[in-house]
Amino acid sequence: MNLNTVEFDKFRTIIFDEIGIVLDDTKISLLQNRLYSRLTFYKIENFTDYLQIVRQDKNEKTQMFNHITTNETYFFREHQHFDFLNAQIQEQSIKKEFNVWSAASSVGAEAYSIAMLLDDTLHKNQWRVLGSDINTNVIETAKEGLYKESWIDKIPDEYRIKYCLKGKRKFDGKFIIDRKLQNNVKFTRHNLLNEDHSLGLFDVIFLRNVLIYFDAQTKFRVLSNILSNLKVGGYLVIGLTESLENIKIENLKKYQSSIYIKMR
């Protein structure tokens, strides 16, 4: 059950057209390995038959995207960004509401990290966090807010005590995010290739460690969409190893390393 080059070309065309991820020729084995379980699920013996299912079944196409998207994450990843966010919260704490979008939230660790900072400084009704991802499986995990106990190590002690509940009985070895925090955090499936004004406007948008999967044209499209949801004077945060140097967006100005401000 090997994925041949003709099949690979057809799959990567669908993947690029639908969610913008670029798979170069070196990714054929990766794609084969990640989709193998779907062939087993359908009890089919070749990728051409599976391609037909993907083309005919919208739900299976979503499952394919779930299997190919990468979801490496942990709480308070890249602490510099949370130091910056904390400074912004402190400066703007008198605002009526402070809204943050975690635009590639994976299983929710980033969104809940943001929420801990916001809740610790602002009153409950003064903030909200939106977490979104293309992968429906990780969105369901995020909504549940249940994580392996080993993940708690990255969370500052005061936040562990305030927001993390140790699992018991069937949840032994896990912890859950306190429901009082979850009430202000919403998760939804969102394709970054689509502009969606219904999501609202945000003071800060985290779009970290996802642009690396797009080519220059798709990066521009994604950023243009994202910026339609960022308030003027709001901040866009990307990954520390990412750069927008070759992406010309007139109303976006570099504020500091990996952080940009919307000018108008």
C-alpha positions as CSV (number, residue, x, y, z in Angstrom):
1,M,0.0,0.0,0.0
2,N,2.5,2.6,-1.2
3,L,1.5,6.1,-2.2
4,N,2.8,6.7,-5.7
5,T,3.7,10.0,-7.2
6,V,0.6,10.4,-9.3
7,E,-1.6,9.9,-6.2
8,F,0.6,12.1,-4.1
9,D,0.2,15.0,-6.6
10,K,-3.6,14.6,-6.5
11,F,-3.7,14.6,-2.7
12,R,-1.3,17.6,-2.3
13,T,-3.3,19.6,-4.8
14,I,-6.5,19.1,-2.7
15,I,-4.6,20.0,0.5
16,F,-3.1,23.1,-1.0
17,D,-6.3,24.3,-2.6
18,E,-8.4,23.7,0.5
19,I,-6.2,24.6,3.4
20,G,-3.1,26.2,1.8
21,I,-0.4,23.8,3.1
22,V,2.4,23.1,0.7
23,L,3.8,19.6,0.6
24,D,7.0,19.3,-1.4
25,D,8.3,16.1,-3.0
26,T,10.1,15.0,0.2
27,K,6.8,14.7,2.0
28,I,5.4,11.7,0.1
29,S,6.4,9.2,2.9
30,L,5.0,11.5,5.6
31,L,1.7,11.8,3.8
32,Q,1.6,8.0,3.2
33,N,2.2,7.3,6.9
34,R,-0.4,9.7,8.1
35,L,-3.1,8.5,5.8
36,Y,-2.4,4.8,6.2
37,S,-4.9,4.4,9.1
38,R,-7.7,5.7,6.9
39,L,-7.1,3.0,4.4
40,T,-7.3,0.5,7.2
41,F,-10.5,2.1,8.5
42,Y,-12.2,1.6,5.1
43,K,-10.5,-1.8,4.5
44,I,-9.2,-0.6,1.1
45,E,-5.9,-1.5,-0.4
46,N,-4.8,1.6,-2.4
47,F,-4.7,5.3,-2.1
48,T,-6.6,5.9,-5.4
49,D,-9.7,4.3,-3.8
50,Y,-9.2,6.5,-0.7
51,L,-8.8,9.6,-3.0
52,Q,-12.3,8.8,-4.4
53,I,-13.8,8.7,-0.9
54,V,-12.2,12.1,0.0
55,R,-13.5,13.7,-3.2
56,Q,-17.1,12.4,-2.5
57,D,-17.3,12.7,1.2
58,K,-16.9,16.1,2.9
59,N,-16.6,14.6,6.3
60,E,-13.8,12.3,5.2
61,K,-12.0,15.2,3.7
62,T,-12.1,16.8,7.1
63,Q,-10.7,13.6,8.6
64,M,-7.9,13.6,6.1
65,F,-7.0,17.2,7.1
66,N,-7.1,16.1,10.7
67,H,-4.5,13.4,10.0
68,I,-2.1,15.5,8.1
69,T,-2.0,18.7,10.2
70,T,0.8,19.0,12.8
71,N,-0.2,19.9,16.4
72,E,2.9,20.4,18.4
73,T,2.1,22.6,21.4
74,Y,2.5,23.1,25.1
75,F,1.4,25.6,27.8
76,F,3.2,29.0,27.8
77,R,5.2,28.2,24.7
78,E,7.7,31.0,23.8
79,H,7.5,32.8,27.1
80,Q,8.6,36.1,25.5
81,H,5.2,36.4,23.9
82,F,3.4,35.9,27.2
83,D,5.6,38.6,28.8
84,F,4.6,40.9,26.1
85,L,0.9,40.0,26.4
86,N,1.1,40.6,30.2
87,A,2.5,44.0,29.6
88,Q,-0.3,44.9,27.2
89,I,-2.9,43.6,29.7
90,Q,-1.4,45.8,32.4
91,E,-1.4,48.9,30.2
92,Q,-4.9,48.3,29.0
93,S,-6.5,47.0,32.1
94,I,-8.9,49.9,32.3
95,K,-10.4,48.9,28.9
96,K,-14.0,47.7,29.0
97,E,-13.0,44.4,27.2
98,F,-9.8,42.7,26.1
99,N,-10.1,40.1,23.3
100,V,-7.4,37.7,22.1
101,W,-7.6,35.2,19.2
102,S,-5.4,32.1,19.2
103,A,-5.7,31.5,15.5
104,A,-3.9,28.1,15.3
105,S,-4.8,26.9,18.7
106,S,-4.3,23.1,18.3
107,V,-5.5,21.3,21.5
108,G,-6.0,24.6,23.3
109,A,-2.8,25.0,25.4
110,E,-2.0,28.4,23.9
111,A,-5.6,29.7,24.3
112,Y,-5.8,28.6,28.0
113,S,-2.4,30.1,28.7
114,I,-3.6,33.4,27.3
115,A,-6.8,33.0,29.4
116,M,-4.9,32.5,32.6
117,L,-3.0,35.7,32.1
118,L,-6.2,37.6,31.2
119,D,-8.3,36.3,34.1
120,D,-5.5,36.9,36.6
121,T,-5.5,40.6,35.7
122,L,-9.0,41.5,34.5
123,H,-12.4,40.9,35.8
124,K,-14.2,37.9,34.4
125,N,-16.6,39.9,32.2
126,Q,-13.8,42.0,30.7
127,W,-12.1,39.5,28.4
128,R,-12.6,36.7,26.0
129,V,-10.4,34.3,24.1
130,L,-11.2,32.6,20.8
131,G,-9.2,29.5,19.8
132,S,-9.5,28.1,16.3
133,D,-7.9,25.4,14.2
134,I,-8.6,23.5,10.9
135,N,-8.4,20.2,12.8
136,T,-11.7,19.2,14.3
137,N,-10.1,16.5,16.6
138,V,-7.9,19.0,18.4
139,I,-10.8,21.4,18.7
140,E,-12.8,18.8,20.6
141,T,-9.8,18.1,22.9
142,A,-9.5,21.9,23.5
143,K,-13.2,22.1,24.4
144,E,-12.8,19.3,26.9
145,G,-9.8,21.0,28.6
146,L,-8.3,17.7,29.8
147,Y,-4.5,17.2,29.5
148,K,-1.8,14.8,30.5
149,E,-0.4,15.6,34.0
150,S,3.1,16.0,32.5
151,W,1.9,19.1,30.6
152,I,1.3,21.0,33.8
153,D,5.1,21.5,34.3
154,K,5.1,24.4,31.9
155,I,2.4,26.3,33.8
156,P,3.6,28.8,36.5
157,D,2.9,27.7,40.0
158,E,0.3,30.3,40.8
159,Y,-1.7,29.4,37.8
160,R,-1.5,25.7,38.5
161,I,-3.1,26.3,41.9
162,K,-5.7,28.7,40.6
163,Y,-6.8,27.1,37.3
164,C,-5.7,23.4,37.2
165,L,-7.7,20.6,38.8
166,K,-6.0,17.2,39.4
167,G,-7.9,14.3,37.8
168,K,-9.2,11.5,40.0
169,R,-10.3,7.9,39.4
170,K,-10.8,7.5,35.6
171,F,-8.9,10.8,35.1
172,D,-6.0,9.8,37.2
173,G,-2.7,11.1,35.6
174,K,-4.5,14.0,34.0
175,F,-5.6,17.5,34.9
176,I,-8.5,19.7,33.8
177,I,-8.7,23.4,33.3
178,D,-11.1,24.9,35.8
179,R,-14.6,25.5,34.3
180,K,-14.6,29.1,35.6
181,L,-11.8,29.8,33.1
182,Q,-13.3,27.7,30.3
183,N,-16.4,29.8,30.4
184,N,-14.6,32.8,28.7
185,V,-12.8,30.6,26.2
186,K,-14.5,29.5,23.0
187,F,-13.2,27.1,20.4
188,T,-14.3,26.8,16.8
189,R,-13.1,25.3,13.5
190,H,-11.7,27.9,11.2
191,N,-9.9,27.8,7.9
192,L,-7.2,30.5,7.7
193,L,-7.8,30.8,3.9
194,N,-11.2,32.3,4.7
195,E,-12.0,35.8,5.9
196,D,-14.6,35.7,8.6
197,H,-15.8,39.0,10.2
198,S,-18.3,37.1,12.4
199,L,-15.4,36.1,14.6
200,G,-15.2,39.7,15.9
201,L,-12.4,42.1,16.5
202,F,-9.4,41.4,18.7
203,D,-6.7,43.4,20.5
204,V,-4.1,40.7,20.0
205,I,-4.0,37.8,17.6
206,F,-1.6,34.9,18.0
207,L,-0.7,33.2,14.7
208,R,2.4,31.3,15.8
209,N,4.3,28.5,14.0
210,V,1.8,28.0,11.2
211,L,3.0,30.4,8.5
212,I,6.0,28.1,7.8
213,Y,3.6,25.7,6.1
214,F,2.5,28.2,3.5
215,D,4.1,29.7,0.4
216,A,4.5,33.5,0.0
217,Q,1.2,34.0,-1.8
218,T,-0.7,32.0,0.7
219,K,1.0,33.8,3.6
220,F,-0.2,37.1,2.2
221,R,-3.7,35.7,1.8
222,V,-3.8,34.4,5.4
223,L,-2.4,37.5,6.9
224,S,-4.9,39.7,5.0
225,N,-7.7,37.6,6.3
226,I,-6.4,37.7,9.9
227,L,-5.8,41.4,9.9
228,S,-9.5,42.0,9.1
229,N,-10.2,40.8,12.6
230,L,-7.4,42.8,14.3
231,K,-8.3,46.2,15.8
232,V,-6.3,49.2,14.6
233,G,-3.4,49.5,17.1
234,G,-3.7,45.8,17.9
235,Y,-0.9,43.3,17.8
236,L,-0.2,40.3,15.6
237,V,2.2,37.7,17.2
238,I,3.9,35.1,15.1
239,G,6.5,32.4,15.9
240,L,10.0,33.3,17.0
241,T,11.5,31.5,14.1
242,E,9.1,33.0,11.5
243,S,9.5,36.2,9.5
244,L,7.3,38.5,7.4
245,E,10.2,40.2,5.7
246,N,9.1,39.2,2.2
247,I,5.4,39.8,2.8
248,K,4.4,43.3,1.9
249,I,1.3,44.4,3.9
250,E,1.0,48.2,4.1
251,N,-0.9,48.5,7.3
252,L,1.3,46.1,9.3
253,K,4.5,47.5,11.0
254,K,7.1,45.5,12.9
255,Y,6.9,46.4,16.6
256,Q,9.6,44.1,17.9
257,S,10.9,40.6,17.0
258,S,8.0,38.4,15.9
259,I,5.4,41.0,17.0
260,Y,3.6,43.4,14.6
261,I,1.2,46.3,15.0
262,K,-1.8,47.2,12.8
263,M,-1.4,50.8,11.8
264,R,-4.8,51.5,10.2
